[in-house]
C-alpha cells in the first residue's frame, strides 16, 4: 500500500445516495480522497457539497474509463475503491487492484445479482433480504464476501420502508468496512476475508458493527420508521 493510513476513492455511475449519507460521518470523510465518475451528475454534486474533490474521467467506453481510473489511482496513491459503478471493471484493473475494489450490493450475494438485487429478491418472495460487501473478483457479483446483513421480509410493511432499511444497512456497512481498513484489520486468504477481532453475535450485521457512527445511524434517517412503543416496527 502507498501509505500507512489508507485512502479511498468513490467510483460512481449512480446518483450517489449512499455516498452522500456516509460523508456526514467523520469516519468516511477523513478517509476519502475524492469521488470519480465518467460524467457530471448528482453524485459529483453531492461530493463537492461535502468538500470532497470530484473528478470527471470522460471516456467513450468502459475499457477507456477503467484505464483512466487505474492511472488516476496510481497517480494519487489511492489504496481502495468504494465502488458504485454499474459496469464491470476490466481484467487489467481487477488484476492491478486485486482485493482493493469494494462493491456494495443490495442483496445477499451470490443470490440476486445485477442492477436490482433488492427488487429481484422481493419478486422471488424470498423470506430474507439483505446486503453484501464484496471484494470484486473475476465475475460480476461473485466476489470475496467481506460482510453481509440480513432483513426479514414482512409483506405487511410498505415496500419503500423495506428499501429504506436496505439503504441504511448499506450505509452502515460502508462506514464499518472503512473503519476496519483504517485499523488494518482486514486480511484476505484466498477467497476468505477475515476481520481480526470481529464478533458474530448480532444477526442483522455479520460481522457485528463496532464503529460508533455506524451504530448510531438508525431509523432517524427515515422518520416514518419510528413508531410508538409497543407498535410494530421495521427498524
C-alpha positions in Angstrom: 0.0 0.0 0.0 1.1 3.5 -0.6 0.7 4.8 2.9 0.2 3.7 6.5 -3.2 5.4 6.5 -5.2 4.0 3.6 -7.1 6.4 1.3 -10.3 5.7 -0.6 -12.0 6.9 -3.8 -15.7 6.7 -4.6 -16.3 5.5 -8.2 -19.8 6.2 -9.2 -22.3 5.8 -12.0 -25.3 6.0 -9.7 -26.8 9.1 -8.1 -24.5 8.7 -5.1 -27.2 8.4 -2.4 -25.1 6.1 -0.1 -22.0 8.2 -0.6 -24.0 11.4 0.3 -25.2 9.9 3.6 -21.9 8.4 4.8 -20.0 11.6 4.0 -21.8 13.0 7.0 -19.6 10.8 9.2 -16.1 11.7 10.3 -15.0 8.1 9.7 -15.6 8.2 6.0 -14.9 11.9 5.4 -11.3 11.7 6.8 -10.6 8.6 4.7 -11.9 9.7 1.3 -9.5 11.2 -1.2 -12.0 12.0 -3.9 -15.0 10.9 -6.0 -14.8 9.9 -9.6 -17.4 9.4 -12.4 -17.4 9.2 -16.2 -19.6 12.3 -16.5 -21.0 15.1 -14.4 -24.1 14.3 -12.4 -25.8 14.4 -9.0 -23.1 12.1 -7.4 -20.3 14.6 -8.0 -22.5 17.5 -6.9 -23.1 15.7 -3.6 -19.3 15.0 -3.2 -18.4 18.7 -3.8 -21.1 19.8 -1.3 -19.3 17.7 1.3 -15.9 19.3 0.4 -14.7 16.1 -1.4 -12.8 16.7 -4.7 -14.9 15.4 -7.6 -13.3 14.4 -10.8 -14.7 13.5 -14.2 -12.8 10.9 -16.2 -14.6 11.2 -19.6 -14.4 8.0 -21.7 -16.3 6.6 -24.6 -16.0 3.0 -23.4 -15.8 1.1 -20.2 -12.2 0.0 -21.2 -11.1 3.6 -21.6 -12.7 4.6 -18.3 -11.0 1.7 -16.4 -7.6 2.7 -17.9 -8.1 6.3 -16.9 -9.3 5.2 -13.4 -6.2 2.9 -12.9 -3.9 5.8 -13.9 -5.7 8.1 -11.5 -5.5 5.6 -8.6 -1.8 5.1 -9.2 -1.0 8.8 -9.6 -2.7 9.7 -6.3 -1.5 6.6 -4.5 -5.1 5.6 -3.6 -5.5 2.3 -1.7 -9.1 1.3 -2.1 -12.1 1.9 -4.5 -15.5 2.2 -2.9 -17.5 1.1 -6.0 -20.9 2.2 -7.0 -20.1 1.6 -10.7 -22.7 -0.3 -12.7 -20.4 -1.7 -15.3 -17.9 -4.5 -14.7 -14.2 -3.5 -14.3 -11.8 -4.7 -17.0 -9.4 -7.5 -16.3 -6.4 -5.2 -16.2 -7.7 -3.0 -13.4 -9.1 -6.0 -11.5 -5.7 -7.6 -11.5 -3.8 -4.4 -10.7 -6.1 -3.6 -7.8 -6.8 -7.2 -6.6 -8.7 -7.1 -3.3 -8.8 -3.3 -3.3 -12.1 -2.7 -5.2 -15.0 -2.9 -2.8 -18.6 -3.4 -4.1 -21.7 -2.7 -2.1 -24.7 -4.7 -3.4 -28.3 -4.7 -2.2 -28.8 -8.4 -1.9 -27.3 -11.5 -0.2 -24.9 -12.5 -2.9 -24.4 -14.7 -4.8 -28.2 -14.6 -4.9 -30.0 -11.8 -6.9 -27.1 -10.4 -8.8 -27.3 -7.4 -11.2 -28.9 -4.0 -11.2 -31.9 -4.6 -9.0 -30.9 -7.2 -6.3 -33.4 -5.8 -3.9 -36.3 -5.9 -6.3 -35.4 -9.3 -7.6 -35.4 -10.7 -4.0 -38.8 -9.2 -3.3 -40.2 -10.5 -6.6 -38.9 -14.0 -5.8 -40.8 -14.0 -2.5 -37.7 -14.7 -0.5 -38.2 -14.6 3.3 -34.9 -12.8 3.9 -33.2 -10.0 2.0 -30.1 -8.1 2.9 -26.8 -6.6 1.6 -23.3 -7.7 0.7 -19.9 -6.1 0.8 -17.5 -7.9 -1.5 -14.1 -7.5 -3.0 -14.6 -7.7 -6.7 -13.0 -10.7 -8.3 -13.4 -12.2 -11.8 -17.2 -12.5 -12.3 -19.6 -9.7 -11.6 -21.3 -10.0 -8.2 -19.3 -13.2 -7.3 -16.5 -11.6 -5.3 -15.0 -12.3 -1.9 -17.5 -11.6 0.8 -16.4 -9.1 3.5 -19.7 -8.5 5.3 -23.4 -9.2 4.9 -26.6 -8.0 6.5 -30.0 -9.7 6.9 -33.6 -8.4 7.0 -36.7 -10.5 7.3 -39.3 -9.7 4.6 -42.6 -8.6 6.1 -45.3 -8.3 3.4 -47.4 -6.1 5.7 -44.6 -3.4 5.6 -44.7 -0.9 2.7 -42.1 -1.7 0.1 -40.4 1.7 0.4 -39.8 1.1 4.2 -38.1 -2.2 3.3 -36.0 -0.5 0.7 -35.1 2.3 3.2 -33.9 -0.4 5.6 -31.6 -1.9 3.0 -30.3 1.6 2.2 -29.5 2.1 5.9 -27.7 -1.3 6.0 -25.6 -0.3 3.0 -24.6 3.0 4.7 -23.7 1.2 7.9 -21.6 -1.5 6.3 -19.6 1.1 4.3 -18.8 3.1 7.4 -17.8 -0.1 9.3 -15.6 -1.6 6.5 -13.8 1.7 6.0 -13.1 1.8 9.7 -11.8 -1.8 9.8 -9.5 -1.0 6.9 -8.3 2.2 8.6 -7.4 -0.1 11.6 -5.6 -2.5 9.3 -7.8 -5.4 10.5 -8.9 -7.0 7.2 -6.9 -10.0 5.9 -7.6 -11.9 2.6 -6.7 -15.6 2.5 -7.6 -16.9 -0.9 -11.3 -16.3 -1.2 -11.8 -16.0 2.5 -11.9 -12.5 4.0 -11.2 -12.2 7.8 -11.7 -9.3 10.1 -9.3 -9.5 13.0 -11.2 -9.5 16.3 -14.6 -9.4 14.7 -17.7 -10.6 16.6 -20.5 -12.7 15.1 -23.1 -12.0 17.8 -25.7 -9.9 16.0 -28.0 -11.5 13.4 -28.5 -8.4 11.2 -24.9 -7.4 10.6 -22.2 -10.1 10.3 -19.5 -9.5 11.5 -21.1 -7.2 14.1 -21.0 -3.4 13.9 -18.4 -1.7 16.0 -18.0 1.8 14.7 -19.9 4.3 16.8 -21.1 6.3 13.8 -22.3 3.2 12.0 -24.2 2.0 15.1 -25.7 5.5 15.6 -27.1 5.5 12.0 -30.6 4.4 13.0 -34.1 4.9 11.6 -33.9 8.6 12.4 -32.9 8.8 8.7 -36.4 7.8 7.9 -38.9 9.3 10.4 -41.8 7.1 9.2 -40.0 4.1 10.5 -40.1 5.4 14.1 -43.2 4.2 15.9 -44.7 4.4 19.4 -43.6 1.9 22.0 -45.5 -1.4 21.7 -46.3 -0.9 18.0 -44.9 -2.9 15.2 -41.5 -1.7 13.9 -39.3 -2.4 10.9 -36.2 -0.8 12.4 
